[in-house]
Amino acid sequence: MRKAGLPEVLTVNGRAERVLQTAEVYQAMMNRLELYENPIQVAAAMSDRSRNPSWVD
């Protein structure tokens, strides 16, 4: 696991039950996920704001 940096899948009766990965790999995955989530959240917030402005002209 540490050498290759790949997760290990633990199985019970031939079915995946758990995935093990290093803390470093997990943190890198979370960092990448945050990069993808933030633009989506910003776009959704801007879309909501354009439909329902909270300011008065």
PDB file of N, CA, C and O in Angstrom:
ATOM      1  N   MET A   1       0.840  -1.188   0.000  1.00  0.00           N
ATOM      2  CA  MET A   1       0.000   0.000   0.000  1.00  0.00           C
ATOM      3  C   MET A   1       0.882   1.247   0.000  1.00  0.00           C
ATOM      4  O   MET A   1       0.671   2.153  -0.806  1.00  0.00           O
ATOM      5  N   ARG A   2       1.843   1.299   0.874  1.00  0.00           N
ATOM      6  CA  ARG A   2       2.684   2.490   0.939  1.00  0.00           C
ATOM      7  C   ARG A   2       3.581   2.619  -0.286  1.00  0.00           C
ATOM      8  O   ARG A   2       3.789   3.723  -0.790  1.00  0.00           O
ATOM      9  N   LYS A   3       4.111   1.501  -0.765  1.00  0.00           N
ATOM     10  CA  LYS A   3       5.008   1.560  -1.912  1.00  0.00           C
ATOM     11  C   LYS A   3       4.315   2.103  -3.151  1.00  0.00           C
ATOM     12  O   LYS A   3       4.801   3.039  -3.785  1.00  0.00           O
ATOM     13  N   ALA A   4       3.199   1.522  -3.485  1.00  0.00           N
ATOM     14  CA  ALA A   4       2.494   1.891  -4.710  1.00  0.00           C
ATOM     15  C   ALA A   4       1.599   3.111  -4.515  1.00  0.00           C
ATOM     16  O   ALA A   4       1.257   3.784  -5.487  1.00  0.00           O
ATOM     17  N   GLY A   5       1.214   3.403  -3.274  1.00  0.00           N
ATOM     18  CA  GLY A   5       0.305   4.515  -3.030  1.00  0.00           C
ATOM     19  C   GLY A   5      -1.124   4.210  -3.435  1.00  0.00           C
ATOM     20  O   GLY A   5      -1.952   5.112  -3.560  1.00  0.00           O
ATOM     21  N   LEU A   6      -1.401   2.948  -3.635  1.00  0.00           N
ATOM     22  CA  LEU A   6      -2.751   2.536  -4.046  1.00  0.00           C
ATOM     23  C   LEU A   6      -3.517   2.007  -2.842  1.00  0.00           C
ATOM     24  O   LEU A   6      -2.918   1.419  -1.942  1.00  0.00           O
ATOM     25  N   PRO A   7      -4.832   2.206  -2.812  1.00  0.00           N
ATOM     26  CA  PRO A   7      -5.630   1.684  -1.699  1.00  0.00           C
ATOM     27  C   PRO A   7      -5.722   0.162  -1.762  1.00  0.00           C
ATOM     28  O   PRO A   7      -5.592  -0.446  -2.824  1.00  0.00           O
ATOM     29  N   GLU A   8      -5.950  -0.431  -0.599  1.00  0.00           N
ATOM     30  CA  GLU A   8      -6.171  -1.873  -0.488  1.00  0.00           C
ATOM     31  C   GLU A   8      -7.648  -2.097  -0.211  1.00  0.00           C
ATOM     32  O   GLU A   8      -8.237  -1.397   0.612  1.00  0.00           O
ATOM     33  N   VAL A   9      -8.246  -3.056  -0.884  1.00  0.00           N
ATOM     34  CA  VAL A   9      -9.653  -3.388  -0.684  1.00  0.00           C
ATOM     35  C   VAL A   9      -9.730  -4.673   0.124  1.00  0.00           C
ATOM     36  O   VAL A   9      -9.193  -5.709  -0.269  1.00  0.00           O
ATOM     37  N   LEU A  10     -10.406  -4.584   1.254  1.00  0.00           N
ATOM     38  CA  LEU A  10     -10.610  -5.766   2.093  1.00  0.00           C
ATOM     39  C   LEU A  10     -11.971  -6.362   1.762  1.00  0.00           C
ATOM     40  O   LEU A  10     -12.974  -5.654   1.678  1.00  0.00           O
ATOM     41  N   THR A  11     -11.984  -7.664   1.579  1.00  0.00           N
ATOM     42  CA  THR A  11     -13.229  -8.319   1.200  1.00  0.00           C
ATOM     43  C   THR A  11     -13.684  -9.297   2.285  1.00  0.00           C
ATOM     44  O   THR A  11     -12.882  -9.843   3.043  1.00  0.00           O
ATOM     45  N   VAL A  12     -14.986  -9.492   2.326  1.00  0.00           N
ATOM     46  CA  VAL A  12     -15.603 -10.505   3.187  1.00  0.00           C
ATOM     47  C   VAL A  12     -16.517 -11.316   2.282  1.00  0.00           C
ATOM     48  O   VAL A  12     -17.440 -10.781   1.668  1.00  0.00           O
ATOM     49  N   ASN A  13     -16.250 -12.591   2.208  1.00  0.00           N
ATOM     50  CA  ASN A  13     -17.016 -13.481   1.329  1.00  0.00           C
ATOM     51  C   ASN A  13     -17.029 -12.983  -0.110  1.00  0.00           C
ATOM     52  O   ASN A  13     -18.045 -13.074  -0.799  1.00  0.00           O
ATOM     53  N   GLY A  14     -15.900 -12.460  -0.553  1.00  0.00           N
ATOM     54  CA  GLY A  14     -15.775 -12.024  -1.941  1.00  0.00           C
ATOM     55  C   GLY A  14     -16.358 -10.661  -2.257  1.00  0.00           C
ATOM     56  O   GLY A  14     -16.340 -10.237  -3.412  1.00  0.00           O
ATOM     57  N   ARG A  15     -16.873  -9.970  -1.258  1.00  0.00           N
ATOM     58  CA  ARG A  15     -17.468  -8.648  -1.484  1.00  0.00           C
ATOM     59  C   ARG A  15     -16.632  -7.580  -0.788  1.00  0.00           C
ATOM     60  O   ARG A  15     -16.170  -7.786   0.335  1.00  0.00           O
ATOM     61  N   ALA A  16     -16.438  -6.446  -1.446  1.00  0.00           N
ATOM     62  CA  ALA A  16     -15.669  -5.359  -0.856  1.00  0.00           C
ATOM     63  C   ALA A  16     -16.374  -4.845   0.395  1.00  0.00           C
ATOM     64  O   ALA A  16     -17.568  -4.551   0.369  1.00  0.00           O
ATOM     65  N   GLU A  17     -15.625  -4.742   1.484  1.00  0.00           N
ATOM     66  CA  GLU A  17     -16.181  -4.264   2.748  1.00  0.00           C
ATOM     67  C   GLU A  17     -15.504  -2.992   3.221  1.00  0.00           C
ATOM     68  O   GLU A  17     -16.171  -2.105   3.756  1.00  0.00           O
ATOM     69  N   ARG A  18     -14.193  -2.881   3.037  1.00  0.00           N
ATOM     70  CA  ARG A  18     -13.440  -1.731   3.510  1.00  0.00           C
ATOM     71  C   ARG A  18     -12.354  -1.385   2.501  1.00  0.00           C
ATOM     72  O   ARG A  18     -11.874  -2.238   1.755  1.00  0.00           O
ATOM     73  N   VAL A  19     -11.982  -0.117   2.501  1.00  0.00           N
ATOM     74  CA  VAL A  19     -10.858   0.335   1.685  1.00  0.00           C
ATOM     75  C   VAL A  19      -9.858   0.999   2.618  1.00  0.00           C
ATOM     76  O   VAL A  19     -10.213   1.892   3.387  1.00  0.00           O
ATOM     77  N   LEU A  20      -8.621   0.563   2.547  1.00  0.00           N
ATOM     78  CA  LEU A  20      -7.540   1.144   3.351  1.00  0.00           C
ATOM     79  C   LEU A  20      -6.645   1.978   2.453  1.00  0.00           C
ATOM     80  O   LEU A  20      -6.298   1.568   1.345  1.00  0.00           O
ATOM     81  N   GLN A  21      -6.278   3.143   2.941  1.00  0.00           N
ATOM     82  CA  GLN A  21      -5.330   3.975   2.208  1.00  0.00           C
ATOM     83  C   GLN A  21      -4.537   4.794   3.202  1.00  0.00           C
ATOM     84  O   GLN A  21      -4.958   4.967   4.346  1.00  0.00           O
ATOM     85  N   THR A  22      -3.411   5.293   2.781  1.00  0.00           N
ATOM     86  CA  THR A  22      -2.582   6.079   3.690  1.00  0.00           C
ATOM     87  C   THR A  22      -3.224   7.444   3.917  1.00  0.00           C
ATOM     88  O   THR A  22      -4.046   7.904   3.124  1.00  0.00           O
ATOM     89  N   ALA A  23      -2.835   8.070   5.005  1.00  0.00           N
ATOM     90  CA  ALA A  23      -3.346   9.412   5.310  1.00  0.00           C
ATOM     91  C   ALA A  23      -2.944  10.398   4.223  1.00  0.00           C
ATOM     92  O   ALA A  23      -3.708  11.307   3.898  1.00  0.00           O
ATOM     93  N   GLU A  24      -1.763  10.229   3.663  1.00  0.00           N
ATOM     94  CA  GLU A  24      -1.294  11.143   2.621  1.00  0.00           C
ATOM     95  C   GLU A  24      -2.148  11.036   1.357  1.00  0.00           C
ATOM     96  O   GLU A  24      -2.490  12.046   0.742  1.00  0.00           O
ATOM     97  N   VAL A  25      -2.484   9.817   0.982  1.00  0.00           N
ATOM     98  CA  VAL A  25      -3.322   9.610  -0.204  1.00  0.00           C
ATOM     99  C   VAL A  25      -4.720  10.160   0.047  1.00  0.00           C
ATOM    100  O   VAL A  25      -5.320  10.770  -0.837  1.00  0.00           O
ATOM    101  N   TYR A  26      -5.238   9.943   1.258  1.00  0.00           N
ATOM    102  CA  TYR A  26      -6.563  10.456   1.602  1.00  0.00           C
ATOM    103  C   TYR A  26      -6.576  11.982   1.539  1.00  0.00           C
ATOM    104  O   TYR A  26      -7.502  12.569   0.979  1.00  0.00           O
ATOM    105  N   GLN A  27      -5.562  12.628   2.106  1.00  0.00           N
ATOM    106  CA  GLN A  27      -5.512  14.089   2.105  1.00  0.00           C
ATOM    107  C   GLN A  27      -5.407  14.637   0.684  1.00  0.00           C
ATOM    108  O   GLN A  27      -6.041  15.642   0.360  1.00  0.00           O
ATOM    109  N   ALA A  28      -4.622  13.995  -0.154  1.00  0.00           N
ATOM    110  CA  ALA A  28      -4.510  14.430  -1.549  1.00  0.00           C
ATOM    111  C   ALA A  28      -5.858  14.312  -2.251  1.00  0.00           C
ATOM    112  O   ALA A  28      -6.228  15.185  -3.036  1.00  0.00           O
ATOM    113  N   MET A  29      -6.597  13.231  -1.972  1.00  0.00           N
ATOM    114  CA  MET A  29      -7.919  13.046  -2.572  1.00  0.00           C
ATOM    115  C   MET A  29      -8.875  14.148  -2.106  1.00  0.00           C
ATOM    116  O   MET A  29      -9.630  14.701  -2.906  1.00  0.00           O
ATOM    117  N   MET A  30      -8.839  14.460  -0.820  1.00  0.00           N
ATOM    118  CA  MET A  30      -9.710  15.510  -0.288  1.00  0.00           C
ATOM    119  C   MET A  30      -9.359  16.878  -0.884  1.00  0.00           C
ATOM    120  O   MET A  30     -10.253  17.678  -1.160  1.00  0.00           O
ATOM    121  N   ASN A  31      -8.081  17.146  -1.081  1.00  0.00           N
ATOM    122  CA  ASN A  31      -7.662  18.410  -1.696  1.00  0.00           C
ATOM    123  C   ASN A  31      -8.184  18.526  -3.127  1.00  0.00           C
ATOM    124  O   ASN A  31      -8.654  19.587  -3.537  1.00  0.00           O
ATOM    125  N   ARG A  32      -8.100  17.429  -3.885  1.00  0.00           N
ATOM    126  CA  ARG A  32      -8.616  17.451  -5.259  1.00  0.00           C
ATOM    127  C   ARG A  32     -10.126  17.634  -5.258  1.00  0.00           C
ATOM    128  O   ARG A  32     -10.659  18.386  -6.074  1.00  0.00           O
ATOM    129  N   LEU A  33     -10.813  16.959  -4.358  1.00  0.00           N
ATOM    130  CA  LEU A  33     -12.265  17.074  -4.266  1.00  0.00           C
ATOM    131  C   LEU A  33     -12.671  18.511  -3.956  1.00  0.00           C
ATOM    132  O   LEU A  33     -13.633  19.020  -4.531  1.00  0.00           O
ATOM    133  N   GLU A  34     -11.956  19.161  -3.065  1.00  0.00           N
ATOM    134  CA  GLU A  34     -12.264  20.547  -2.715  1.00  0.00           C
ATOM    135  C   GLU A  34     -12.128  21.466  -3.931  1.00  0.00           C
ATOM    136  O   GLU A  34     -12.915  22.398  -4.098  1.00  0.00           O
ATOM    137  N   LEU A  35     -11.138  21.207  -4.772  1.00  0.00           N
ATOM    138  CA  LEU A  35     -10.967  22.022  -5.977  1.00  0.00           C
ATOM    139  C   LEU A  35     -12.163  21.889  -6.907  1.00  0.00           C
ATOM    140  O   LEU A  35     -12.560  22.862  -7.549  1.00  0.00           O
ATOM    141  N   TYR A  36     -12.745  20.690  -6.985  1.00  0.00           N
ATOM    142  CA  TYR A  36     -13.902  20.475  -7.851  1.00  0.00           C
ATOM    143  C   TYR A  36     -15.192  20.985  -7.230  1.00  0.00           C
ATOM    144  O   TYR A  36     -16.068  21.469  -7.946  1.00  0.00           O
ATOM    145  N   GLU A  37     -15.326  20.888  -5.921  1.00  0.00           N
ATOM    146  CA  GLU A  37     -16.561  21.302  -5.264  1.00  0.00           C
ATOM    147  C   GLU A  37     -16.711  22.809  -5.204  1.00  0.00           C
ATOM    148  O   GLU A  37     -17.812  23.319  -5.415  1.00  0.00           O
ATOM    149  N   ASN A  38     -15.663  23.523  -4.930  1.00  0.00           N
ATOM    150  CA  ASN A  38     -15.770  24.966  -4.750  1.00  0.00           C
ATOM    151  C   ASN A  38     -16.340  25.686  -5.966  1.00  0.00           C
ATOM    152  O   ASN A  38     -17.262  26.485  -5.797  1.00  0.00           O
ATOM    153  N   PRO A  39     -15.847  25.453  -7.182  1.00  0.00           N
ATOM    154  CA  PRO A  39     -16.437  26.153  -8.338  1.00  0.00           C
ATOM    155  C   PRO A  39     -17.921  25.828  -8.507  1.00  0.00           C
ATOM    156  O   PRO A  39     -18.701  26.691  -8.910  1.00  0.00           O
ATOM    157  N   ILE A  40     -18.307  24.621  -8.209  1.00  0.00           N
ATOM    158  CA  ILE A  40     -19.709  24.229  -8.328  1.00  0.00           C
ATOM    159  C   ILE A  40     -20.545  24.995  -7.306  1.00  0.00           C
ATOM    160  O   ILE A  40     -21.627  25.482  -7.635  1.00  0.00           O
ATOM    161  N   GLN A  41     -20.063  25.106  -6.083  1.00  0.00           N
ATOM    162  CA  GLN A  41     -20.785  25.825  -5.046  1.00  0.00           C
ATOM    163  C   GLN A  41     -20.891  27.304  -5.386  1.00  0.00           C
ATOM    164  O   GLN A  41     -21.937  27.918  -5.177  1.00  0.00           O
ATOM    165  N   VAL A  42     -19.825  27.872  -5.903  1.00  0.00           N
ATOM    166  CA  VAL A  42     -19.842  29.291  -6.273  1.00  0.00           C
ATOM    167  C   VAL A  42     -20.840  29.524  -7.402  1.00  0.00           C
ATOM    168  O   VAL A  42     -21.625  30.471  -7.349  1.00  0.00           O
ATOM    169  N   ALA A  43     -20.817  28.672  -8.418  1.00  0.00           N
ATOM    170  CA  ALA A  43     -21.746  28.827  -9.539  1.00  0.00           C
ATOM    171  C   ALA A  43     -23.189  28.686  -9.069  1.00  0.00           C
ATOM    172  O   ALA A  43     -24.058  29.436  -9.513  1.00  0.00           O
ATOM    173  N   ALA A  44     -23.454  27.738  -8.180  1.00  0.00           N
ATOM    174  CA  ALA A  44     -24.814  27.546  -7.668  1.00  0.00           C
ATOM    175  C   ALA A  44     -25.256  28.760  -6.860  1.00  0.00           C
ATOM    176  O   ALA A  44     -26.394  29.211  -6.986  1.00  0.00           O
ATOM    177  N   ALA A  45     -24.368  29.285  -6.039  1.00  0.00           N
ATOM    178  CA  ALA A  45     -24.717  30.459  -5.234  1.00  0.00           C
ATOM    179  C   ALA A  45     -24.992  31.667  -6.111  1.00  0.00           C
ATOM    180  O   ALA A  45     -25.920  32.432  -5.846  1.00  0.00           O
ATOM    181  N   MET A  46     -24.189  31.845  -7.158  1.00  0.00           N
ATOM    182  CA  MET A  46     -24.392  32.987  -8.049  1.00  0.00           C
ATOM    183  C   MET A  46     -25.690  32.827  -8.829  1.00  0.00           C
ATOM    184  O   MET A  46     -26.394  33.808  -9.068  1.00  0.00           O
ATOM    185  N   SER A  47     -26.007  31.612  -9.223  1.00  0.00           N
ATOM    186  CA  SER A  47     -27.245  31.353  -9.934  1.00  0.00           C
ATOM    187  C   SER A  47     -28.443  31.661  -9.040  1.00  0.00           C
ATOM    188  O   SER A  47     -29.402  32.296  -9.477  1.00  0.00           O
ATOM    189  N   ASP A  48     -28.383  31.209  -7.788  1.00  0.00           N
ATOM    190  CA  ASP A  48     -29.460  31.487  -6.835  1.00  0.00           C
ATOM    191  C   ASP A  48     -29.598  32.986  -6.609  1.00  0.00           C
ATOM    192  O   ASP A  48     -30.710  33.506  -6.532  1.00  0.00           O
ATOM    193  N   ARG A  49     -28.495  33.662  -6.504  1.00  0.00           N
ATOM    194  CA  ARG A  49     -28.529  35.099  -6.238  1.00  0.00           C
ATOM    195  C   ARG A  49     -29.104  35.876  -7.418  1.00  0.00           C
ATOM    196  O   ARG A  49     -29.801  36.871  -7.219  1.00  0.00           O
ATOM    197  N   SER A  50     -28.821  35.432  -8.650  1.00  0.00           N
ATOM    198  CA  SER A  50     -29.352  36.143  -9.815  1.00  0.00           C
ATOM    199  C   SER A  50     -30.869  35.952  -9.930  1.00  0.00           C
ATOM    200  O   SER A  50     -31.579  36.820 -10.438  1.00  0.00           O
ATOM    201  N   ARG A  51     -31.355  34.794  -9.446  1.00  0.00           N
ATOM    202  CA  ARG A  51     -32.796  34.549  -9.479  1.00  0.00           C
ATOM    203  C   ARG A  51     -33.522  35.226  -8.327  1.00  0.00           C
ATOM    204  O   ARG A  51     -34.672  35.639  -8.470  1.00  0.00           O
ATOM    205  N   ASN A  52     -32.860  35.339  -7.196  1.00  0.00           N
ATOM    206  CA  ASN A  52     -33.460  35.919  -5.997  1.00  0.00           C
ATOM    207  C   ASN A  52     -32.486  36.936  -5.373  1.00  0.00           C
ATOM    208  O   ASN A  52     -31.893  36.651  -4.333  1.00  0.00           O
ATOM    209  N   PRO A  53     -32.317  38.097  -5.981  1.00  0.00           N
ATOM    210  CA  PRO A  53     -31.362  39.052  -5.421  1.00  0.00           C
ATOM    211  C   PRO A  53     -31.759  39.486  -4.020  1.00  0.00           C
ATOM    212  O   PRO A  53     -32.934  39.700  -3.722  1.00  0.00           O
ATOM    213  N   SER A  54     -30.736  39.611  -3.159  1.00  0.00           N
ATOM    214  CA  SER A  54     -31.004  39.993  -1.780  1.00  0.00           C
ATOM    215  C   SER A  54     -30.809  41.500  -1.577  1.00  0.00           C
ATOM    216  O   SER A  54     -30.866  41.989  -0.448  1.00  0.00           O
ATOM    217  N   TRP A  55     -30.584  42.217  -2.647  1.00  0.00           N
ATOM    218  CA  TRP A  55     -30.416  43.655  -2.551  1.00  0.00           C
ATOM    219  C   TRP A  55     -31.551  44.364  -3.294  1.00  0.00           C
ATOM    220  O   TRP A  55     -32.217  43.767  -4.140  1.00  0.00           O
ATOM    221  N   VAL A  56     -31.757  45.612  -2.978  1.00  0.00           N
ATOM    222  CA  VAL A  56     -32.828  46.396  -3.605  1.00  0.00           C
ATOM    223  C   VAL A  56     -32.180  47.579  -4.311  1.00  0.00           C
ATOM    224  O   VAL A  56     -31.386  48.311  -3.720  1.00  0.00           O
ATOM    225  N   ASP A  57     -32.527  47.759  -5.583  1.00  0.00           N
ATOM    226  CA  ASP A  57     -31.984  48.906  -6.346  1.00  0.00           C
ATOM    227  C   ASP A  57     -32.796  50.140  -6.118  1.00  0.00           C
ATOM    228  O   ASP A  57     -32.488  51.193  -6.675  1.00  0.00           O
TER     229      ASP A  57
END
